[in-house]
């Protein structure tokens, strides 16, 4: 079966060009050439890497599928059930990618741009696909065919492309259930109140259920990027800077416990910091966008 993401690339390019054209007409300054080029480069690298990573994932899922507990088949209701299961898995994968440094080391790539436009959707990790699949292992185990799992994953990613825009405002009742540009702008904001919010893929219901939802406030426009931005367009630095910083922290940390916390604890945790410096930045109204937080990364 062909990769849906690869088939959608021409549509991605056309929509990106269309948004850039509208941006030029409106003079919103949403695009910057070097930033867009960096995002596209990260996207191309992600597609190339996934040729290997998705093949590996498919093989692992097929092994797990042999031990399946149920056999829902390919009936319409199985696809509907799989959709909600996939959304549930994506929510916890995405939330963990903000709360565990091992996963943040890959996911930070997607948040590293200080621009928010359709090209930002293409700014994807070169490493995450090799281990993010662990959040979907349970799906072939309960009986969903591996090809179905990969297909629904791809559909979710396709949906998420269009929500990376500032040209679409609030969308009324649609936003009660579905992820939208407004909700996802919050997710990309480095403002204290917006950090680590709105982790949903297609749906926003899991954020509402598990307490991670935050509505966009027109009086508090999202400040895009990281709490400490990396200020580079070098794709290799974008892809690997947090892995490098994590390795340095683990290597230099005293004792096994501290080493493990640097690898698996919240991003931004420091073993020598006082409690005020490692507190949740969302609880501190006076904290600015450069404050220490779970979205912290060093330049």
Secondary structure, DSSP 8 states (H G I E B T S, - for coil): ---HHHHHHHHHHHHHHHHHHHHHHHT-----HHHHHHHHHHHHHHHHHHHHHHHHHHHHHHHHHTT-S---TT-HHHHHHHHHHHHHHHHHHHHHHHH-HHHHHHHHHHH--S--SHHHHT---SSGGGTGGGGGHHHHHTT--HHHHHHHHHHHHHHHHTTS-SS----GGGGGTB--HHHHHHHTB-SGGGTT----SSB-HHHHHHT------TTS---BS-SS------HHHHHHHHHHHHHHHHHHSSSHHHHHHHHHS-TT--TTS-HHHHS-GGG-TT--TTS--TT----
